[in-house]
């Protein structure tokens, strides 16, 4: 408890000893949060529009900025509980009202069955649940005359 009181009452640059550092840090936190929230919302809107553009028109490379912009599909694994038990009875304990995906992943990691076997048997399917916008540096590009580095 004394450590916390000492930290709250510590001397910081521009603030004499005994000033309430906790209140000052809270003030700064709230101020920064107030300034960042609109930027984060705008970033999300721009990212969504960029993702939509790339989804509709395809990936592109911006050599000036040295990035490739593409949309990467993300898949969610889904298991057919009835077929899973029918084809792999040793995994029956992984199935409750629905497949216990964590437990099944542990069984796969333990080598009881492979994902390829599950897919081949038709008990594992992948459904698209999102597309991630990927902006990836191309690597070291030479700096061109007249082009400012960002």
C-alpha positions as CSV (number, residue, x, y, z in Angstrom):
1,X,0.0,0.0,0.0
2,X,2.8,2.4,0.8
3,X,4.3,1.7,-2.7
4,X,1.1,2.8,-4.3
5,X,0.9,5.9,-2.2
6,X,4.5,6.7,-3.0
7,X,3.8,6.2,-6.7
8,X,0.8,8.5,-6.7
9,X,2.7,11.1,-4.8
10,X,6.0,10.8,-6.7
11,X,7.7,13.8,-8.2
12,X,7.6,14.0,-12.0
13,X,9.2,16.5,-14.3
14,X,7.3,19.8,-14.2
15,X,5.3,18.7,-11.1
16,X,6.5,19.2,-7.5
17,X,6.7,16.3,-5.0
18,X,3.3,15.8,-3.3
19,X,1.2,16.6,-6.4
20,X,-1.4,13.9,-7.2
21,X,0.3,12.0,-10.1
22,X,-2.7,9.6,-10.3
23,X,-5.1,12.4,-11.1
24,X,-2.6,13.9,-13.6
25,X,-2.2,10.6,-15.4
26,X,-6.0,10.0,-15.4
27,X,-6.4,13.5,-16.9
28,X,-3.9,12.8,-19.6
29,X,-5.4,9.4,-20.3
30,X,-8.9,10.8,-20.7
31,X,-7.5,13.7,-22.9
32,X,-5.7,11.2,-25.2
33,X,-8.7,8.9,-25.4
34,X,-10.9,11.8,-26.3
35,X,-8.5,12.7,-29.2
36,X,-8.0,9.1,-30.3
37,X,-11.6,7.9,-30.5
38,X,-12.5,9.9,-33.6
39,X,-9.3,8.8,-35.3
40,X,-9.9,5.2,-34.5
41,X,-13.5,5.5,-35.9
42,X,-12.2,7.1,-39.0
43,X,-9.5,4.4,-39.4
44,X,-12.1,1.7,-39.2
45,X,-14.2,3.4,-41.8
46,X,-11.3,3.9,-44.2
47,X,-10.1,0.3,-43.6
48,X,-13.6,-1.0,-44.4
49,X,-13.9,1.0,-47.6
50,X,-10.4,-0.1,-48.7
51,X,-11.3,-3.7,-48.0
52,X,-14.5,-3.4,-50.0
53,X,-12.5,-1.8,-52.9
54,X,-9.9,-4.6,-52.9
55,X,-12.6,-7.2,-52.6
56,X,-14.4,-5.8,-55.7
57,X,-11.4,-4.9,-57.8
58,X,-8.6,-7.1,-56.7
59,X,-5.3,-6.6,-55.0
60,X,-2.8,-3.9,-55.9
61,X,0.8,-2.9,-55.3
62,X,1.8,0.7,-54.4
63,X,5.4,0.9,-55.2
64,X,5.7,4.5,-53.9
65,X,4.6,3.5,-50.5
66,X,6.2,0.1,-50.8
67,X,3.2,-2.0,-49.9
68,X,0.9,-4.7,-51.4
69,X,-2.7,-4.4,-50.5
70,X,-4.8,-7.6,-50.7
71,X,-7.8,-9.2,-48.9
72,X,-7.1,-12.5,-47.2
73,X,-10.0,-14.8,-46.6
74,X,-10.4,-16.1,-43.1
75,X,-12.2,-19.4,-42.5
76,X,-13.9,-20.8,-39.4
77,X,-13.8,-24.6,-38.9
78,X,-17.1,-26.4,-38.4
79,X,-17.6,-30.0,-37.6
80,X,-20.5,-32.3,-38.3
81,X,-21.1,-33.9,-34.9
82,X,-23.1,-37.0,-36.2
83,X,-20.7,-37.8,-38.9
84,X,-17.7,-37.2,-36.6
85,X,-18.9,-39.8,-34.2
86,X,-19.9,-42.3,-37.0
87,X,-16.5,-42.1,-38.7
88,X,-14.3,-41.5,-35.7
89,X,-15.9,-43.2,-32.6
90,X,-12.7,-42.6,-30.6
91,X,-13.6,-38.9,-30.7
92,X,-17.1,-39.3,-29.2
93,X,-16.0,-37.6,-26.0
94,X,-15.2,-34.4,-28.0
95,X,-18.9,-34.2,-29.0
96,X,-21.5,-32.6,-26.7
97,X,-24.6,-30.8,-27.9
98,X,-22.1,-29.5,-30.5
99,X,-18.5,-30.4,-31.2
100,X,-16.2,-29.2,-28.5
101,X,-13.8,-27.5,-30.9
102,X,-11.1,-26.9,-28.3
103,X,-11.1,-30.5,-27.2
104,X,-11.1,-31.7,-30.8
105,X,-8.1,-29.4,-31.6
106,X,-6.3,-30.9,-28.7
107,X,-7.0,-34.4,-30.1
108,X,-5.6,-33.3,-33.5
109,X,-2.5,-31.9,-31.8
110,X,-2.1,-35.1,-29.9
111,X,-2.1,-37.0,-33.2
112,X,-5.4,-39.0,-32.6
113,X,-6.6,-37.8,-36.0
114,X,-5.4,-35.3,-38.7
115,X,-7.3,-32.4,-40.1
116,X,-6.9,-34.0,-43.5
117,X,-8.6,-37.2,-42.3
118,X,-11.4,-35.0,-40.8
119,X,-11.9,-33.1,-44.1
120,X,-11.7,-36.3,-46.2
121,X,-14.4,-37.9,-44.1
122,X,-16.6,-34.8,-44.5
123,X,-16.8,-34.0,-40.8
124,X,-14.7,-30.8,-41.0
125,X,-15.8,-28.0,-43.2
126,X,-14.5,-24.4,-43.4
127,X,-16.9,-21.5,-43.8
128,X,-15.8,-18.0,-44.6
129,X,-16.5,-15.7,-41.7
130,X,-14.4,-12.6,-42.6
131,X,-11.9,-11.2,-45.0
132,X,-8.8,-9.5,-43.5
133,X,-7.3,-6.5,-45.2
134,X,-3.6,-7.1,-45.5
135,X,-1.2,-4.2,-46.2
136,X,2.2,-5.8,-46.4
137,X,5.6,-4.1,-46.9
138,X,7.2,-5.1,-50.2
139,X,10.7,-5.0,-48.6
140,X,13.5,-2.6,-49.1
141,X,12.7,-0.4,-52.1
142,X,15.2,2.1,-53.4
143,X,14.3,5.7,-52.5
144,X,13.5,7.6,-55.7
145,X,14.5,11.2,-56.3
146,X,11.7,13.5,-55.5
147,X,9.6,10.9,-53.6
148,X,9.3,11.6,-49.9
149,X,9.6,8.6,-47.7
150,X,6.5,8.0,-45.6
